[in-house]
Amino acid sequence: MQAAQRGEADALEALITRYQPRVFRFSLKMCRNVDDAGDIVQETLLALARKIGAFRGDASVSTWLFAIARNACIRRRRRGKFAPPREESLERLEAGLRDRIADPGAGPEQTTLSHEIEQRVTLAIDALDAGQREVLVLRDVEGLTAPEVAEVLGIRVDAVKSRLHRARVAVRARLAPALSAPVTAPGAGCPDVLALYSRHLEGDIAADVCQEMEAHLAQCTSCLAACDSLRRSVALCQAAPPGPVPDAVASAVRTAVHAAIEEMRRGAPSAG
Ligand SMILES: [Zn+2]
């Protein structure tokens, strides 16, 4: 980081290579279009190369990168207003991803997550509305803290959390068959255990509420199973590795960053 800030090109390139997979994954989840995601990665990392001197630490870099990528995605969505609507079905999107990105299970950091489960997690997240999706992706997939997510989105922390709880419950519902979670309905006297459990994961329920819930779970198997499936569903979102960045995207980024470095060396005013 410091070497990159001193203007060492190799360090800057290493930094860009490090952030690239996460920025690509985030952009893909936000735009749900591989071509747009590629353009956004390039735009975002180019901005990083130009503004590297302004950062104080890793946390500020990732928060900033996600905010830049998100804004680029929103701009693109607006610009596409008069273009034919891109109603890509999830199935088509899935097929497109399979064709264009190499099998993520082939890398050295192979996880125990099966490819099929991975696809299901992707589809469950894609099915969320945009507001819930960006919160869940930043918090559970990218691992930002709730205050960092609030900073990226420019909203309050409690708004982040209420969207997060709804998003987690929706993703769990879609993954439930794959998690072989029993579908027994909660009883008439059952509390809203999924929302409570999600708040518990955020460290946001008081000790007495927690105790009440534990007492309920000790005697209610359907709520216990529901909480367990939510825990596993969140864990699956957290475990999904960033897939490989398509070669065409990586090489376009490399070319653009090299050009930017040359430009900065010559002292030419940057184009922003
Ligand atoms: Zn219950």
Boltz pocket constraint, residues with backbone or C-beta under 6 A from the ligand:
constraints:
  - pocket:
      binder: B
      contacts: [[A, 186], [A, 187], [A, 189], [A, 190], [A, 191], [A, 216], [A, 220], [A, 222], [A, 223], [A, 224]]
      max_distance: 6.0
